[in-house]
Amino acid sequence: MTNGAEIVFKPVPVLTYKGRELEIRPLGGEDFGALVRMYKSFEPKRVAQGIPPPDVPRIAHWLDRLAQKSQALLAWEGNQVVAHTILCPMPGDSVEFTIFVHQDYREEGLGTVLSRHTLDWALHMGFAHAYLTTEISNFRALRLFRKLGFQTTSSYGDEVEMKLDLSSFECDRPQAA
């Protein structure tokens, strides 16, 4: 498996269904403040397993810990982060996938296009499987994940775990949402 830092993700322009011109690019050190600002106004708080955290100090701590062990892509509109995907390596050839789209940008196709780019990036980094966990009541997320090819592997209480075999994942790196 390749170190994620060795596989360069080149910025990609995207156009949402509502005609917003965005850019997807990897998280860099200079992006931390803008990412914290996105989560400061993100709703609902604690939507998935207690994340995102409810206040700025906890948001910053959570993001700092994530940055030390994961790779991330951001969707930008100008100087504002509007969505964030996370790839956190797991044992073996698997990666945990997470996505957050700011509420002002949902239902525009951004979640689909950002997820496709992120999972394609994971495949190029050498990961064979992507896993995720989401709330069973998050119908919007479940619809997206099933559309991407994720299959339910287990459910417990209010959560469902899903898996995607990246070898069967096809991404043509769509330029528009």
C-alpha positions as CSV (number, residue, x, y, z in Angstrom):
1,M,0.0,0.0,0.0
2,T,1.3,3.5,-0.9
3,N,1.7,6.2,1.6
4,G,-1.2,8.7,1.0
5,A,1.3,11.6,0.9
6,E,3.0,9.9,-2.2
7,I,-0.2,10.0,-4.2
8,V,-0.9,13.5,-5.2
9,F,-4.5,14.6,-5.6
10,K,-4.7,17.3,-8.2
11,P,-7.3,20.0,-7.5
12,V,-10.5,19.5,-9.5
13,P,-13.2,22.1,-10.4
14,V,-16.8,20.9,-10.0
15,L,-20.1,22.5,-10.7
16,T,-23.1,21.6,-8.5
17,Y,-26.6,21.1,-9.6
18,K,-27.4,24.6,-8.5
19,G,-24.6,26.0,-10.6
20,R,-22.1,26.7,-7.8
21,E,-18.5,26.6,-9.0
22,L,-16.4,24.7,-6.4
23,E,-12.9,23.2,-6.2
24,I,-12.0,19.9,-4.6
25,R,-8.4,19.8,-3.2
26,P,-6.5,18.0,-0.4
27,L,-6.4,19.4,3.1
28,G,-3.2,21.5,3.7
29,G,-1.9,23.0,6.9
30,E,-3.1,26.5,5.9
31,D,-6.7,25.2,5.6
32,F,-7.2,24.4,9.2
33,G,-8.9,27.7,10.2
34,A,-11.3,27.5,7.3
35,L,-12.2,23.9,8.1
36,V,-12.9,24.8,11.8
37,R,-15.1,27.7,10.6
38,M,-17.1,25.2,8.4
39,Y,-17.7,23.0,11.4
40,K,-18.5,25.9,13.7
41,S,-21.6,26.6,11.6
42,F,-22.3,22.9,10.7
43,E,-25.7,21.5,11.6
44,P,-26.7,19.2,13.1
45,K,-23.9,18.9,15.6
46,R,-23.0,15.4,16.8
47,V,-24.8,13.9,13.8
48,A,-22.6,10.8,13.6
49,Q,-21.2,9.1,16.7
50,G,-20.9,12.4,18.5
51,I,-19.1,14.2,15.6
52,P,-18.7,16.9,14.6
53,P,-18.1,18.2,18.2
54,P,-20.4,21.1,19.4
55,D,-17.8,23.9,20.1
56,V,-14.7,25.4,18.5
57,P,-12.1,24.0,21.1
58,R,-13.4,20.4,20.6
59,I,-13.7,20.9,16.8
60,A,-10.1,22.0,16.6
61,H,-8.9,19.2,18.8
62,W,-10.8,16.6,16.8
63,L,-9.5,18.0,13.5
64,D,-6.0,18.1,14.8
65,R,-6.1,14.5,15.9
66,L,-7.6,13.5,12.5
67,A,-4.9,15.4,10.5
68,Q,-2.2,13.3,12.3
69,K,-3.5,10.0,11.1
70,S,-5.7,10.5,8.0
71,Q,-5.9,12.1,4.5
72,A,-8.6,14.5,3.6
73,L,-10.2,16.3,0.7
74,L,-12.0,19.6,1.0
75,A,-14.6,21.2,-1.3
76,W,-14.1,25.0,-1.5
77,E,-16.3,27.8,-2.7
78,G,-13.9,30.7,-2.9
79,N,-12.2,30.9,0.5
80,Q,-14.9,28.9,2.3
81,V,-14.8,25.2,3.0
82,V,-18.2,23.6,2.3
83,A,-17.5,19.9,2.6
84,H,-14.9,17.5,4.0
85,T,-14.1,13.9,3.4
86,I,-11.7,11.8,5.5
87,L,-9.8,8.6,4.8
88,C,-8.4,7.1,8.0
89,P,-6.3,4.0,7.5
90,M,-7.3,0.8,9.3
91,P,-5.3,-2.4,9.7
92,G,-4.4,-4.2,6.5
93,D,-5.6,-2.8,3.2
94,S,-8.8,-1.0,4.5
95,V,-9.7,2.6,5.1
96,E,-12.5,4.3,7.0
97,F,-14.4,6.8,4.9
98,T,-16.3,9.8,6.4
99,I,-18.0,12.7,4.7
100,F,-19.6,15.9,6.0
101,V,-21.3,18.4,3.7
102,H,-22.4,21.8,5.1
103,Q,-26.1,22.0,5.3
104,D,-26.2,25.0,2.8
105,Y,-24.7,22.7,0.1
106,R,-26.7,19.5,0.5
107,E,-28.9,18.1,-2.3
108,E,-26.7,19.6,-5.0
109,G,-24.7,16.5,-5.9
110,L,-21.7,17.6,-4.0
111,G,-21.7,14.6,-1.6
112,T,-21.7,12.2,-4.6
113,V,-18.9,13.9,-6.6
114,L,-16.7,14.5,-3.5
115,S,-17.2,10.9,-2.4
116,R,-16.3,9.5,-5.8
117,H,-13.1,11.6,-5.9
118,T,-12.2,10.5,-2.4
119,L,-12.8,6.8,-2.9
120,D,-10.9,6.9,-6.2
121,W,-8.0,8.5,-4.4
122,A,-8.2,5.7,-1.7
123,L,-8.0,3.1,-4.5
124,H,-5.0,4.8,-6.0
125,M,-3.3,4.9,-2.6
126,G,-3.6,1.1,-2.6
127,F,-6.6,0.5,-0.3
128,A,-8.8,-2.4,-1.2
129,H,-11.8,-1.8,1.0
130,A,-13.6,1.3,2.5
131,Y,-15.7,1.1,5.6
132,L,-18.0,3.6,7.2
133,T,-20.5,3.8,10.0
134,T,-23.6,6.0,9.9
135,E,-26.8,6.5,11.8
136,I,-29.5,4.2,10.6
137,S,-31.9,7.2,10.5
138,N,-29.6,9.2,8.2
139,F,-31.6,8.4,5.1
140,R,-29.7,11.0,2.9
141,A,-26.4,9.4,3.8
142,L,-27.6,5.9,3.3
143,R,-29.0,6.7,-0.1
144,L,-25.6,8.2,-1.1
145,F,-23.6,5.3,0.2
146,R,-25.8,2.7,-1.5
147,K,-25.5,4.7,-4.8
148,L,-21.7,4.5,-4.4
149,G,-21.9,0.7,-4.0
150,F,-21.5,0.4,-0.2
151,Q,-23.1,-2.8,1.2
152,T,-24.4,-3.1,4.8
153,T,-22.2,-5.5,6.8
154,S,-23.8,-5.1,10.2
155,S,-26.1,-2.9,12.3
156,Y,-26.3,-2.4,16.0
157,G,-28.7,-0.1,17.8
158,D,-28.9,3.2,15.9
159,E,-25.9,2.5,13.7
160,V,-25.1,0.7,10.5
161,E,-21.7,-0.4,9.2
162,M,-21.1,-0.5,5.5
163,K,-18.3,-1.7,3.2
164,L,-17.2,-1.0,-0.3
165,D,-14.9,-3.2,-2.3
166,L,-12.7,-0.6,-4.0
167,S,-11.6,-3.0,-6.7
168,S,-15.1,-2.9,-8.1
169,F,-15.5,0.9,-7.6
170,E,-15.4,2.8,-10.8
171,C,-14.8,6.5,-10.9
172,D,-14.3,8.4,-14.0
173,R,-13.3,11.5,-12.0
174,P,-16.5,13.4,-12.8
175,Q,-16.0,17.1,-13.4
176,A,-19.5,18.1,-12.5
177,A,-21.8,17.1,-9.7
